[in-house]
Amino acid sequence: MPNALTGRETSEGWRLLFDGRTTAGWRGFRRQTMPGGWQAVDGALTRAGEAGDIVTADEFGDFELTLEWSLPPNGNSGVLYRVTEDDDVMWHTAPEYQIIDNAYKEPLKPVQYAGANYDLHPPLRDATKPIGSWNQTRLLVRGPHVEHWLNGVKVVEYELWSPDWERRVRESKFKDYPNYGRARRGHIGLQDHGDRV
């Protein structure tokens, strides 16, 4: 699977966060180095062994991110955005685009399905491909407006800091984390949930 930009994408301002060969541009969460368990394997940034969460070296405010991902059975991970390093773990501060096998070994709530804004907004439908296939994710973040796309289907849309969002946070596992989702700029993070991804 090639990881390259077209001339048009480059002229439109797109940039690669992964060159397909190295882990350049990434580092461990709250670390200056890259954990050895994250590796470039066959053109994919892969959690191949015990590693911990990773983040981009750069920070982003408004952005559009596209990526492809594949999981083994019962796999679980996530893409977190506007990550700050003010807390011990990424999920205390950053919303998460959930990446998971929807047939996970433990029963899932709708807010835990692939494509969800984890624990807050369930996907409108299951747009995943069969386990082992490559899924396409698009994450659009513009100010408070966020869209989660999965395989060409918009599965979640919400407004950060809106009354609805504030209510959902108060009713979620994030209620005890005052900095959750507050940053207007931060790193993009990949979650190590103990599974190959």
CYANA upper distance limits for C-alpha pairs under 8 A (distance plus 0.5 A):
  1 MET  CA     43 GLY  CA      7.13
  2 PRO  CA     20 GLY  CA      8.01
  2 PRO  CA     43 GLY  CA      7.70
  3 ASN  CA     16 LEU  CA      8.48
  3 ASN  CA     18 PHE  CA      8.20
  3 ASN  CA     19 ASP  CA      7.03
  3 ASN  CA     20 GLY  CA      6.18
  3 ASN  CA     43 GLY  CA      7.88
  4 ALA  CA     16 LEU  CA      7.88
  4 ALA  CA     19 ASP  CA      8.07
  5 LEU  CA      9 GLU  CA      6.30
  5 LEU  CA     10 THR  CA      6.73
  5 LEU  CA     14 TRP  CA      8.09
  5 LEU  CA     15 ARG  CA      7.95
  5 LEU  CA     16 LEU  CA      7.84
  6 THR  CA     10 THR  CA      6.80
  7 GLY  CA     11 SER  CA      6.72
  8 ARG  CA     12 GLU  CA      6.65
  9 GLU  CA     13 GLY  CA      6.98
  9 GLU  CA     14 TRP  CA      5.89
 10 THR  CA     14 TRP  CA      5.71
 10 THR  CA     15 ARG  CA      7.21
 17 LEU  CA     25 GLY  CA      7.12
 17 LEU  CA     56 THR  CA      8.06
 18 PHE  CA     22 THR  CA      7.87
 18 PHE  CA     23 THR  CA      7.32
 18 PHE  CA     24 ALA  CA      7.68
 18 PHE  CA     25 GLY  CA      7.68
 18 PHE  CA     45 LEU  CA      7.83
 19 ASP  CA     23 THR  CA      8.24
 19 ASP  CA     24 ALA  CA      8.14
 20 GLY  CA     40 ALA  CA      7.15
 20 GLY  CA     42 ASP  CA      8.46
 20 GLY  CA     43 GLY  CA      4.97
 20 GLY  CA     44 ALA  CA      6.47
 20 GLY  CA     45 LEU  CA      7.71
 21 ARG  CA     40 ALA  CA      6.07
 21 ARG  CA     41 VAL  CA      8.17
 21 ARG  CA     43 GLY  CA      6.47
 21 ARG  CA     44 ALA  CA      8.36
 22 THR  CA     39 GLN  CA      7.81
 22 THR  CA     40 ALA  CA      5.92
 23 THR  CA     27 ARG  CA      8.50
 23 THR  CA     34 MET  CA      8.06
 23 THR  CA     38 TRP  CA      8.29
 23 THR  CA     39 GLN  CA      7.03
 23 THR  CA     40 ALA  CA      6.80
 23 THR  CA     45 LEU  CA      7.72
 25 GLY  CA     56 THR  CA      6.34
 25 GLY  CA     57 ALA  CA      5.76
 25 GLY  CA     58 ASP  CA      7.99
 26 TRP  CA     34 MET  CA      7.12
 26 TRP  CA     54 ILE  CA      7.15
 26 TRP  CA     55 VAL  CA      6.13
 26 TRP  CA     56 THR  CA      4.98
 26 TRP  CA     57 ALA  CA      5.74
 27 ARG  CA     31 ARG  CA      7.07
 27 ARG  CA     32 GLN  CA      6.55
 27 ARG  CA     33 THR  CA      5.63
 27 ARG  CA     34 MET  CA      4.70
 27 ARG  CA     35 PRO  CA      7.68
 27 ARG  CA     54 ILE  CA      6.02
 27 ARG  CA     55 VAL  CA      6.14
 27 ARG  CA     56 THR  CA      6.93
 27 ARG  CA     57 ALA  CA      6.81
 28 GLY  CA     32 GLN  CA      7.04
 28 GLY  CA     33 THR  CA      6.37
 28 GLY  CA     34 MET  CA      5.47
 28 GLY  CA     35 PRO  CA      6.38
 28 GLY  CA     52 GLY  CA      7.46
 28 GLY  CA     53 ASP  CA      6.57
 28 GLY  CA     54 ILE  CA      4.76
 28 GLY  CA     55 VAL  CA      6.59
 29 PHE  CA     52 GLY  CA      8.04
 29 PHE  CA     53 ASP  CA      6.09
 29 PHE  CA     54 ILE  CA      5.40
 29 PHE  CA     55 VAL  CA      6.14
 29 PHE  CA     85 GLU  CA      7.75
 29 PHE  CA     90 MET  CA      8.06
 29 PHE  CA    189 GLY  CA      8.38
 30 ARG  CA     85 GLU  CA      6.55
 34 MET  CA     38 TRP  CA      7.92
 34 MET  CA     54 ILE  CA      7.97
 35 PRO  CA     51 ALA  CA      5.75
 35 PRO  CA     52 GLY  CA      7.50
 35 PRO  CA     54 ILE  CA      8.41
 36 GLY  CA     49 GLY  CA      8.23
 36 GLY  CA     51 ALA  CA      6.85
 37 GLY  CA     47 ARG  CA      6.38
 37 GLY  CA     48 ALA  CA      5.85
 37 GLY  CA     49 GLY  CA      4.73
 37 GLY  CA     50 GLU  CA      5.67
 37 GLY  CA     51 ALA  CA      4.86
 37 GLY  CA     52 GLY  CA      8.43
 38 TRP  CA     45 LEU  CA      7.38
 38 TRP  CA     46 THR  CA      6.03
 38 TRP  CA     47 ARG  CA      5.05
 38 TRP  CA     48 ALA  CA      6.38
 38 TRP  CA     49 GLY  CA      7.41
 38 TRP  CA     51 ALA  CA      6.69
 39 GLN  CA     45 LEU  CA      6.26
 39 GLN  CA     46 THR  CA      5.81
 39 GLN  CA     47 ARG  CA      7.05
 39 GLN  CA     48 ALA  CA      7.13
 40 ALA  CA     44 ALA  CA      5.96
 40 ALA  CA     45 LEU  CA      5.14
 40 ALA  CA     46 THR  CA      6.50
 41 VAL  CA     45 LEU  CA      6.88
 41 VAL  CA     46 THR  CA      6.70
 46 THR  CA    196 ARG  CA      7.35
 46 THR  CA    197 VAL  CA      6.10
 47 ARG  CA     51 ALA  CA      7.69
 47 ARG  CA    192 ASP  CA      7.54
 47 ARG  CA    195 ASP  CA      7.68
 47 ARG  CA    196 ARG  CA      5.59
 47 ARG  CA    197 VAL  CA      5.92
 48 ALA  CA    196 ARG  CA      6.03
 48 ALA  CA    197 VAL  CA      8.01
 49 GLY  CA    194 GLY  CA      8.47
 49 GLY  CA    196 ARG  CA      7.84
 50 GLU  CA    192 ASP  CA      8.48
 50 GLU  CA    194 GLY  CA      7.34
 51 ALA  CA    192 ASP  CA      7.29
 52 GLY  CA    191 GLN  CA      7.82
 52 GLY  CA    192 ASP  CA      5.69
 53 ASP  CA     90 MET  CA      8.28
 53 ASP  CA    189 GLY  CA      7.49
 53 ASP  CA    190 LEU  CA      6.33
 53 ASP  CA    191 GLN  CA      5.26
 53 ASP  CA    192 ASP  CA      5.43
 54 ILE  CA    189 GLY  CA      6.03
 54 ILE  CA    190 LEU  CA      5.85
 54 ILE  CA    191 GLN  CA      7.26
 54 ILE  CA    192 ASP  CA      8.29
 55 VAL  CA     83 VAL  CA      8.43
 55 VAL  CA    187 HIS  CA      6.37
 55 VAL  CA    188 ILE  CA      6.00
 55 VAL  CA    189 GLY  CA      4.65
 55 VAL  CA    190 LEU  CA      6.80
 56 THR  CA    187 HIS  CA      6.03
 56 THR  CA    188 ILE  CA      6.01
 56 THR  CA    189 GLY  CA      6.98
 57 ALA  CA    187 HIS  CA      7.68
 58 ASP  CA    186 GLY  CA      8.46
 58 ASP  CA    187 HIS  CA      6.71
 59 GLU  CA     82 ARG  CA      7.94
 59 GLU  CA    185 ARG  CA      6.88
 59 GLU  CA    186 GLY  CA      5.06
 59 GLU  CA    187 HIS  CA      4.87
 59 GLU  CA    188 ILE  CA      7.66
 60 PHE  CA     82 ARG  CA      7.25
 60 PHE  CA    185 ARG  CA      5.79
 60 PHE  CA    186 GLY  CA      5.84
 60 PHE  CA    187 HIS  CA      6.56
 60 PHE  CA    188 ILE  CA      7.93
 61 GLY  CA     82 ARG  CA      7.35
 61 GLY  CA    141 VAL  CA      8.24
 61 GLY  CA    142 ARG  CA      8.20
 61 GLY  CA    143 GLY  CA      8.01
 61 GLY  CA    184 ARG  CA      6.20
 61 GLY  CA    185 ARG  CA      4.51
 61 GLY  CA    186 GLY  CA      6.95
 62 ASP  CA    140 LEU  CA      8.46
 62 ASP  CA    141 VAL  CA      5.77
 62 ASP  CA    142 ARG  CA      5.16
 62 ASP  CA    143 GLY  CA      6.63
 62 ASP  CA    185 ARG  CA      8.14
 63 PHE  CA    140 LEU  CA      6.63
 63 PHE  CA    141 VAL  CA      5.86
 63 PHE  CA    142 ARG  CA      7.04
 64 GLU  CA    138 ARG  CA      7.57
 64 GLU  CA    139 LEU  CA      6.19
 64 GLU  CA    140 LEU  CA      4.98
 64 GLU  CA    141 VAL  CA      6.76
 65 LEU  CA    137 THR  CA      8.40
 65 LEU  CA    138 ARG  CA      6.10
 65 LEU  CA    139 LEU  CA      5.59
 65 LEU  CA    140 LEU  CA      6.99
 66 THR  CA    136 GLN  CA      7.74
 66 THR  CA    137 THR  CA      6.07
 66 THR  CA    138 ARG  CA      4.94
 66 THR  CA    139 LEU  CA      6.95
 67 LEU  CA    136 GLN  CA      6.39
 67 LEU  CA    137 THR  CA      5.83
 67 LEU  CA    138 ARG  CA      7.17
 68 GLU  CA    134 TRP  CA      6.57
 68 GLU  CA    135 ASN  CA      5.87
 68 GLU  CA    136 GLN  CA      5.02
 68 GLU  CA    137 THR  CA      6.53
 69 TRP  CA    134 TRP  CA      5.92
 69 TRP  CA    135 ASN  CA      5.81
 69 TRP  CA    136 GLN  CA      7.16
 69 TRP  CA    137 THR  CA      8.21
 69 TRP  CA    197 VAL  CA      7.50
 70 SER  CA    131 ILE  CA      7.69
 70 SER  CA    132 GLY  CA      6.19
 70 SER  CA    133 SER  CA      6.30
 70 SER  CA    134 TRP  CA      5.34
 70 SER  CA    135 ASN  CA      6.76
 70 SER  CA    197 VAL  CA      6.55
 71 LEU  CA     75 GLY  CA      5.78
 71 LEU  CA     76 ASN  CA      7.99
 71 LEU  CA    100 ILE  CA      7.91
 71 LEU  CA    101 ASP  CA      7.52
 71 LEU  CA    131 ILE  CA      6.69
 71 LEU  CA    132 GLY  CA      6.20
 71 LEU  CA    133 SER  CA      8.23
 71 LEU  CA    196 ARG  CA      7.27
 71 LEU  CA    197 VAL  CA      5.67
 72 PRO  CA    101 ASP  CA      8.27
 72 PRO  CA    131 ILE  CA      6.75
 72 PRO  CA    132 GLY  CA      6.32
 72 PRO  CA    195 ASP  CA      8.43
 72 PRO  CA    196 ARG  CA      7.44
 72 PRO  CA    197 VAL  CA      7.86
 73 PRO  CA    101 ASP  CA      6.84
 73 PRO  CA    103 ALA  CA      8.41
 73 PRO  CA    104 TYR  CA      7.93
 73 PRO  CA    131 ILE  CA      6.77
 73 PRO  CA    132 GLY  CA      8.24
 74 ASN  CA    100 ILE  CA      7.76
 74 ASN  CA    101 ASP  CA      5.80
 74 ASN  CA    102 ASN  CA      8.49
 74 ASN  CA    103 ALA  CA      7.37
 74 ASN  CA    104 TYR  CA      5.14
 74 ASN  CA    105 LYS  CA      6.40
 75 GLY  CA    100 ILE  CA      6.11
 75 GLY  CA    101 ASP  CA      5.99
 75 GLY  CA    104 TYR  CA      7.83
 75 GLY  CA    195 ASP  CA      5.98
 75 GLY  CA    196 ARG  CA      7.44
 75 GLY  CA    197 VAL  CA      7.70
 76 ASN  CA     99 ILE  CA      6.38
 76 ASN  CA    100 ILE  CA      4.75
 76 ASN  CA    101 ASP  CA      7.00
 76 ASN  CA    193 HIS  CA      6.46
 76 ASN  CA    194 GLY  CA      8.21
 76 ASN  CA    195 ASP  CA      6.71
 76 ASN  CA    197 VAL  CA      8.32
 77 SER  CA     98 GLN  CA      7.19
 77 SER  CA     99 ILE  CA      5.50
 77 SER  CA    100 ILE  CA      6.56
 77 SER  CA    190 LEU  CA      7.84
 77 SER  CA    191 GLN  CA      5.75
 77 SER  CA    192 ASP  CA      6.66
 77 SER  CA    193 HIS  CA      5.95
 77 SER  CA    195 ASP  CA      7.87
 77 SER  CA    197 VAL  CA      7.70
 78 GLY  CA     96 GLU  CA      6.58
 78 GLY  CA     97 TYR  CA      6.11
 78 GLY  CA     98 GLN  CA      5.17
 78 GLY  CA     99 ILE  CA      5.26
 78 GLY  CA    100 ILE  CA      8.15
 78 GLY  CA    190 LEU  CA      6.42
 78 GLY  CA    191 GLN  CA      5.67
 79 VAL  CA     96 GLU  CA      6.02
 79 VAL  CA     97 TYR  CA      5.58
 79 VAL  CA     98 GLN  CA      7.16
 79 VAL  CA     99 ILE  CA      7.86
 79 VAL  CA    188 ILE  CA      7.57
 79 VAL  CA    189 GLY  CA      6.16
 79 VAL  CA    190 LEU  CA      5.43
 79 VAL  CA    191 GLN  CA      6.95
 80 LEU  CA     90 MET  CA      8.04
 80 LEU  CA     91 TRP  CA      7.96
 80 LEU  CA     94 ALA  CA      6.28
 80 LEU  CA     95 PRO  CA      6.09
 80 LEU  CA     96 GLU  CA      4.77
 80 LEU  CA     97 TYR  CA      6.68
 80 LEU  CA    188 ILE  CA      6.25
 80 LEU  CA    189 GLY  CA      5.32
 80 LEU  CA    190 LEU  CA      6.83
 80 LEU  CA    191 GLN  CA      7.95
 81 TYR  CA     94 ALA  CA      6.20
 81 TYR  CA     95 PRO  CA      6.54
 81 TYR  CA     96 GLU  CA      7.14
 81 TYR  CA    186 GLY  CA      7.29
 81 TYR  CA    187 HIS  CA      6.65
 81 TYR  CA    188 ILE  CA      5.06
 81 TYR  CA    189 GLY  CA      6.66
 82 ARG  CA     94 ALA  CA      6.38
 82 ARG  CA     95 PRO  CA      8.16
 82 ARG  CA    181 GLY  CA      8.19
 82 ARG  CA    183 ALA  CA      6.56
 82 ARG  CA    184 ARG  CA      7.13
 82 ARG  CA    185 ARG  CA      5.57
 82 ARG  CA    186 GLY  CA      4.13
 82 ARG  CA    187 HIS  CA      5.63
 82 ARG  CA    188 ILE  CA      6.60
 83 VAL  CA     90 MET  CA      6.71
 83 VAL  CA     93 THR  CA      6.76
 83 VAL  CA     94 ALA  CA      5.46
 83 VAL  CA    183 ALA  CA      8.09
 83 VAL  CA    185 ARG  CA      8.18
 83 VAL  CA    186 GLY  CA      5.19
 83 VAL  CA    187 HIS  CA      5.19
 83 VAL  CA    188 ILE  CA      6.61
 83 VAL  CA    189 GLY  CA      7.10
 84 THR  CA     90 MET  CA      7.66
 84 THR  CA     93 THR  CA      6.89
 84 THR  CA     94 ALA  CA      7.76
 84 THR  CA    183 ALA  CA      7.81
 84 THR  CA    186 GLY  CA      6.02
 84 THR  CA    187 HIS  CA      7.12
 85 GLU  CA     89 VAL  CA      8.28
 85 GLU  CA     90 MET  CA      7.60
 86 ASP  CA     93 THR  CA      8.39
 87 ASP  CA     92 HIS  CA      7.15
 87 ASP  CA     93 THR  CA      7.76
 88 ASP  CA     92 HIS  CA      8.33
 89 VAL  CA     93 THR  CA      8.41
 90 MET  CA     94 ALA  CA      6.55
 90 MET  CA    189 GLY  CA      8.13
 91 TRP  CA     95 PRO  CA      7.31
 91 TRP  CA     96 GLU  CA      7.86
 91 TRP  CA    180 TYR  CA      8.17
 92 HIS  CA    174 PHE  CA      7.39
 92 HIS  CA    177 TYR  CA      6.40
 92 HIS  CA    179 ASN  CA      7.68
 92 HIS  CA    180 TYR  CA      6.04
 93 THR  CA    177 TYR  CA      7.76
 93 THR  CA    179 ASN  CA      5.82
 93 THR  CA    180 TYR  CA      4.32
 93 THR  CA    181 GLY  CA      6.05
 93 THR  CA    182 ARG  CA      7.79
 93 THR  CA    183 ALA  CA      8.26
 94 ALA  CA    180 TYR  CA      6.28
 94 ALA  CA    181 GLY  CA      5.66
 94 ALA  CA    183 ALA  CA      8.43
 95 PRO  CA    117 ASN  CA      7.20
 95 PRO  CA    118 TYR  CA      7.60
 95 PRO  CA    180 TYR  CA      7.86
 95 PRO  CA    181 GLY  CA      6.29
 96 GLU  CA    116 ALA  CA      8.36
 96 GLU  CA    117 ASN  CA      6.05
 96 GLU  CA    118 TYR  CA      5.94
 97 TYR  CA    114 ALA  CA      8.24
 97 TYR  CA    115 GLY  CA      6.23
 97 TYR  CA    116 ALA  CA      6.36
 97 TYR  CA    117 ASN  CA      5.68
 97 TYR  CA    118 TYR  CA      6.81
 97 TYR  CA    139 LEU  CA      8.40
 97 TYR  CA    148 HIS  CA      7.62
 98 GLN  CA    112 GLN  CA      7.31
 98 GLN  CA    113 TYR  CA      7.24
 98 GLN  CA    114 ALA  CA      5.58
 98 GLN  CA    115 GLY  CA      5.67
 98 GLN  CA    116 ALA  CA      5.81
 98 GLN  CA    117 ASN  CA      6.84
 98 GLN  CA    118 TYR  CA      6.10
 99 ILE  CA    113 TYR  CA      8.12
 99 ILE  CA    114 ALA  CA      5.35
 99 ILE  CA    115 GLY  CA      6.92
100 ILE  CA    104 TYR  CA      7.84
100 ILE  CA    113 TYR  CA      7.13
100 ILE  CA    114 ALA  CA      5.66
101 ASP  CA    113 TYR  CA      8.35
101 ASP  CA    114 ALA  CA      7.53
101 ASP  CA    131 ILE  CA      7.39
102 ASN  CA    108 LEU  CA      7.95
102 ASN  CA    113 TYR  CA      6.19
102 ASN  CA    114 ALA  CA      6.89
104 TYR  CA    108 LEU  CA      7.64
108 LEU  CA    112 GLN  CA      6.33
108 LEU  CA    113 TYR  CA      7.30
109 LYS  CA    113 TYR  CA      7.50
110 PRO  CA    116 ALA  CA      8.33
110 PRO  CA    122 PRO  CA      5.67
110 PRO  CA    123 PRO  CA      7.80
111 VAL  CA    116 ALA  CA      6.17
111 VAL  CA    117 ASN  CA      7.44
111 VAL  CA    118 TYR  CA      6.19
111 VAL  CA    119 ASP  CA      5.26
111 VAL  CA    120 LEU  CA      6.41
111 VAL  CA    121 HIS  CA      6.00
111 VAL  CA    122 PRO  CA      4.56
111 VAL  CA    123 PRO  CA      7.73
112 GLN  CA    116 ALA  CA      6.63
112 GLN  CA    117 ASN  CA      8.46
112 GLN  CA    118 TYR  CA      6.08
112 GLN  CA    119 ASP  CA      6.51
112 GLN  CA    122 PRO  CA      7.45
113 TYR  CA    118 TYR  CA      8.42
113 TYR  CA    122 PRO  CA      7.29
113 TYR  CA    123 PRO  CA      7.43
113 TYR  CA    126 ASP  CA      8.31
114 ALA  CA    123 PRO  CA      7.87
114 ALA  CA    126 ASP  CA      7.92
114 ALA  CA    128 THR  CA      7.70
115 GLY  CA    122 PRO  CA      8.13
115 GLY  CA    123 PRO  CA      6.24
115 GLY  CA    148 HIS  CA      6.88
115 GLY  CA    149 TRP  CA      7.61
115 GLY  CA    150 LEU  CA      6.82
115 GLY  CA    155 VAL  CA      7.00
115 GLY  CA    156 VAL  CA      7.73
116 ALA  CA    120 LEU  CA      8.13
116 ALA  CA    121 HIS  CA      6.19
116 ALA  CA    122 PRO  CA      5.22
116 ALA  CA    123 PRO  CA      5.39
116 ALA  CA    148 HIS  CA      8.08
116 ALA  CA    155 VAL  CA      7.99
116 ALA  CA    156 VAL  CA      7.08
117 ASN  CA    121 HIS  CA      5.44
117 ASN  CA    122 PRO  CA      7.04
117 ASN  CA    123 PRO  CA      8.26
117 ASN  CA    148 HIS  CA      8.28
117 ASN  CA    156 VAL  CA      7.64
118 TYR  CA    122 PRO  CA      8.04
119 ASP  CA    172 SER  CA      6.78
119 ASP  CA    173 LYS  CA      7.75
120 LEU  CA    165 TRP  CA      8.35
120 LEU  CA    168 ARG  CA      6.23
120 LEU  CA    169 VAL  CA      7.29
120 LEU  CA    172 SER  CA      7.29
121 HIS  CA    156 VAL  CA      7.28
122 PRO  CA    155 VAL  CA      8.50
122 PRO  CA    156 VAL  CA      7.46
123 PRO  CA    155 VAL  CA      5.11
123 PRO  CA    156 VAL  CA      5.78
124 LEU  CA    154 LYS  CA      8.48
124 LEU  CA    155 VAL  CA      5.39
124 LEU  CA    156 VAL  CA      6.96
125 ARG  CA    155 VAL  CA      6.87
127 ALA  CA    150 LEU  CA      6.57
127 ALA  CA    151 ASN  CA      6.91
127 ALA  CA    153 VAL  CA      7.33
127 ALA  CA    155 VAL  CA      8.30
128 THR  CA    135 ASN  CA      7.13
128 THR  CA    150 LEU  CA      7.49
128 THR  CA    151 ASN  CA      7.51
129 LYS  CA    133 SER  CA      6.54
129 LYS  CA    134 TRP  CA      7.74
129 LYS  CA    135 ASN  CA      6.73
135 ASN  CA    150 LEU  CA      7.65
135 ASN  CA    151 ASN  CA      6.54
136 GLN  CA    150 LEU  CA      6.28
136 GLN  CA    151 ASN  CA      5.32
136 GLN  CA    152 GLY  CA      7.93
137 THR  CA    148 HIS  CA      7.96
137 THR  CA    149 TRP  CA      6.17
137 THR  CA    150 LEU  CA      5.35
137 THR  CA    151 ASN  CA      6.85
137 THR  CA    152 GLY  CA      8.49
138 ARG  CA    147 GLU  CA      8.48
138 ARG  CA    148 HIS  CA      6.63
138 ARG  CA    149 TRP  CA      5.37
138 ARG  CA    150 LEU  CA      7.04
139 LEU  CA    146 VAL  CA      7.89
139 LEU  CA    147 GLU  CA      6.38
139 LEU  CA    148 HIS  CA      5.50
139 LEU  CA    149 TRP  CA      6.80
140 LEU  CA    145 HIS  CA      8.41
140 LEU  CA    146 VAL  CA      6.06
140 LEU  CA    147 GLU  CA      5.56
140 LEU  CA    148 HIS  CA      7.18
141 VAL  CA    145 HIS  CA      6.35
141 VAL  CA    146 VAL  CA      5.13
141 VAL  CA    147 GLU  CA      7.20
142 ARG  CA    146 VAL  CA      7.00
143 GLY  CA    184 ARG  CA      7.70
144 PRO  CA    159 GLU  CA      5.63
144 PRO  CA    160 LEU  CA      5.08
144 PRO  CA    161 TRP  CA      7.43
145 HIS  CA    157 GLU  CA      8.10
145 HIS  CA    158 TYR  CA      6.59
145 HIS  CA    159 GLU  CA      5.17
145 HIS  CA    160 LEU  CA      6.88
146 VAL  CA    157 GLU  CA      6.20
146 VAL  CA    158 TYR  CA      5.95
146 VAL  CA    159 GLU  CA      6.67
146 VAL  CA    160 LEU  CA      7.88
147 GLU  CA    154 LYS  CA      7.46
147 GLU  CA    155 VAL  CA      8.28
147 GLU  CA    156 VAL  CA      6.19
147 GLU  CA    157 GLU  CA      4.96
147 GLU  CA    158 TYR  CA      7.19
148 HIS  CA    154 LYS  CA      6.43
148 HIS  CA    155 VAL  CA      6.30
148 HIS  CA    156 VAL  CA      5.45
148 HIS  CA    157 GLU  CA      6.88
149 TRP  CA    153 VAL  CA      5.80
149 TRP  CA    154 LYS  CA      4.75
149 TRP  CA    155 VAL  CA      6.06
149 TRP  CA    156 VAL  CA      7.54
150 LEU  CA    154 LYS  CA      6.94
150 LEU  CA    155 VAL  CA      7.10
158 TYR  CA    165 TRP  CA      8.06
159 GLU  CA    165 TRP  CA      7.26
160 LEU  CA    165 TRP  CA      6.49
160 LEU  CA    181 GLY  CA      7.94
161 TRP  CA    165 TRP  CA      6.23
161 TRP  CA    166 GLU  CA      6.40
161 TRP  CA    182 ARG  CA      8.36
162 SER  CA    166 GLU  CA      6.61
163 PRO  CA    167 ARG  CA      6.66
164 ASP  CA    168 ARG  CA      6.77
165 TRP  CA    169 VAL  CA      6.70
166 GLU  CA    170 ARG  CA      6.78
167 ARG  CA    171 GLU  CA      6.86
168 ARG  CA    172 SER  CA      6.66
169 VAL  CA    173 LYS  CA      8.04
169 VAL  CA    174 PHE  CA      6.36
169 VAL  CA    175 LYS  CA      6.08
170 ARG  CA    174 PHE  CA      7.65
170 ARG  CA    175 LYS  CA      5.20
171 GLU  CA    175 LYS  CA      7.17
174 PHE  CA    180 TYR  CA      7.14
179 ASN  CA    183 ALA  CA      8.00
